[in-house]
Amino acid sequence: MKIEINKLTLDKTDVKFLKKVAEKSVKLLKLKFSELSIAIVCDARMKALNKKHRKKDRVTDVLAFDYGLQFGGQGEIIICLPQAKRQAKELGHSLKDELIILLIHGLLHLAGYNDETKKDFNKMLKKQKEVWRKIKQ
């Protein structure tokens, strides 16, 4: 599996770290695809993507796109770096931890989880925490 990270303002260490987190998470979630693309974007880009693909005219933290994963295709995760920074500060943890959480969250969307209802959100959150604990070990 090929993992590409298009960075906004991440240094090489952060890019390598995210790649390792992605590799571990993909194994834990038993996802099978040929390529995973991770893009780190600004508020304006994320807002435009959210509006175009979800009809929501606001910034969001992460978007995930499945390009035929069930057939060994590609997945794409887009993370909004400024939003991740705001959330990390608000939640009282590091940016690195927030990036892990968002990456796992995006991968869970690619694995078929959704967070549209409270029940589904809680199910997804439980799995997200489980994967995060295993990654942090």
N, C-alpha and C positions, 0 to 999 in steps of 0.2 A: 504494500500500500504506500502510495506517495502522499506526503503531507506538505503542503505549501502554506507559508504564512506571509501575507502581504502586510507589512507593518506601517503604522503611521508614525509613532514616536517611541517605539520600543527599541532597546539596544539588543545587541547580539545575544547577550545572556538571557534576556527575557524571551526572545524568539526561540532559543534552544530549549528553555524551560517549558514553554507552551507546547512545543513539539513533543517533548517527553510526556507531558500530561495528556496530550491528545492520544498518543500511542497507548499509554496505559489505560485510559478511559475506553478507547475503542475495543481493547482486549476484554476489559471487564464487562462491557455491554454486548460483546460478541457481535459487533457490527462488521459486515464484510462489504467492502467496496474498494475500488481501484485507486481512488483519489479523494483526498479531503483538502479543501481549501479553506483557510482561515484568514479573514480580512479584518484588520483593525482600522476603524474609520472615525471621522469627526461627527459632531452633532448634526451638521447640515446634511451630510451624506446619509446618515442613518434616518433622519426625518424624511428625506426624499424617498428612500427605499421603503420605509414603513408605509408611507402614503401610497406609493405605487403598488405594493404587493399586498398590503393589508387594509388599505383605505382608511388608515389612521394617521391624521396629520399631526404627529408628535414624535419626539425622540423616544426610542426604546433602547433597552440595553443589549439585546441579542436577537438576531434573526437566523433561521436555519432553512436551508433549501435542499431538497432531495431531488437529485437528477438521476433517477432510476436506481436507487440503492438496492432495491430488492433484486435487481439483475446484475449486481456487481458494478454499478455505475459510480457516480460521484456525489459527494456531499459538500455543501458550503455553509460555513458559519461566519456570520458578520457580527463583530463586537464593537460597540461604541465606546471608545476609550474615555472621553470626557464623562459620559454617563457612569462608566465603571468607577472612575475616580470619585464622583459624587456619592455613589452608593457605598463605596468602601468607607468613605469618611462618615457618612450617615450611620452605617452599621458598626463602625468602630473596629474594622479589621483592615489588613493591608490591601493594597492594590493587587498584589500578586494573588492573594486569596480570592479576591473578587473576580479576577480573570479566570482562575480555576473554576469557580462556581459558574460563571457565564459559559465557559467552554463546555463544561459537563451539561449544563442546561440545554445548550444548543445540540449537543450529541444526543441527549434524551429525546429532543424533538425529532431528530433523524431516526431514532430507534422506534418512533411511533407514539411517544408520550405527547399529551397536550395539556394545557393548563387553562382551558376556557371555562370550566366549571370548578367550583370549590372542591368537589370530590376528586376530580382529575388533577387539580393543582396540588392537593395534599398527597396524592399517590406519587406524583412526579417529584415533589419536594422530598418525600421519604427516600426515594431511589437516588435522588441527587445527593442527599446527605450520606447515604450508604457508599456511593462511589467516591465522594470527597474524602470520607474517612479512610478508605482503602488507599487512595492516592497519597494522602498526607503521611501514611505510615513509613 
